[in-house]
Structure formats: structure tokens, C-alpha cells
């Protein structure tokens, strides 16, 4: 079983980021962040965030599925 620190690092290394609080995660590929003038805009609302545990499960399952697809090729 991985610690919270290990899960946090795994998510950061696999295209996720946290915002608002340490238990509010977002998948980078679904973001529309951009800079307008001198302000960063496009943050999704906190209610759309995923907990650390849920994000880790989603990310690790996606990576496992991708690895299995690559092995079949």
C-alpha cells in the first residue's frame, strides 16, 4: 500500500495537479487553464475536484489499462 506522499507524487508525475486543498485533484488533460493579461484563468470549481484516493485509483487504472493495451500490440 502506498503512502499519501507516494500517491501525491505518482499523480504529479502522471498529469494530475491539486488545487484549493491537498485533497482536491484535477487531471491536467481536461483543463482549460490559460493566461489572460497578467491573470491565470480557467480553474475548474472545487466541486469538480477528486479526492487523492479517487484520483490515484483513476490514474493507476488508466495506466494499467494502457500498459495492457501496449503489451498486446
C-alpha positions in Angstrom: 0.0 0.0 0.0 1.4 3.4 -1.0 1.5 6.3 1.4 -0.3 9.6 0.8 3.1 11.2 -0.2 3.8 8.4 -2.7 0.3 8.8 -4.2 0.7 12.5 -4.3 4.0 12.2 -6.2 2.6 9.5 -8.5 -0.3 11.8 -9.5 2.0 14.7 -10.1 4.2 12.6 -12.4 1.2 11.3 -14.3 -0.6 14.5 -15.4 -2.6 15.5 -12.3 -2.4 18.5 -10.0 -4.0 19.6 -6.8 -5.7 23.0 -6.1 -7.7 24.5 -3.3 -6.6 21.9 -0.8 -4.4 18.8 -0.7 -7.4 16.5 -1.3 -8.7 18.2 -4.4 -7.2 16.8 -7.6 -7.7 17.6 -11.3 -6.5 15.8 -14.4 -4.4 18.2 -16.5 -5.7 16.9 -19.9 -9.2 18.1 -19.0 -8.1 21.7 -18.1 -8.6 24.9 -19.9 -6.0 26.9 -18.0 -4.6 30.0 -19.7 -3.1 33.4 -19.0 -5.2 36.4 -20.0 -3.3 39.6 -19.5 -1.5 39.0 -16.2 -4.1 36.6 -14.7 -4.3 32.9 -14.9 -7.9 31.9 -15.7 -9.8 28.6 -16.4 -9.6 27.0 -13.0 -12.4 24.5 -12.5 -14.5 24.8 -9.4 -13.5 22.9 -6.3 -16.7 20.7 -6.5 -15.3 19.2 -9.7 -12.1 18.1 -7.9 -11.5 14.5 -7.0 -10.1 13.2 -3.7 -6.5 12.0 -3.6 -7.7 8.4 -3.2 -10.1 8.6 -6.1 -7.6 10.3 -8.3 -5.0 7.7 -7.5 -7.4 4.9 -8.4 -8.4 6.5 -11.7 -4.8 7.3 -12.7 -3.4 3.9 -11.7 -6.3 2.1 -13.5 -5.8 4.1 -16.7 -2.1 3.5 -16.6 -2.6 -0.3 -16.1 -5.1 -0.4 -19.0 -2.7 1.5 -21.2 0.1 -0.9 -20.3 -2.0 -3.9 -21.1 -3.0 -2.5 -24.5 0.7 -1.8 -25.3 1.6 -5.4 -24.4 -1.0 -6.7 -26.9 0.5 -4.7 -29.8 
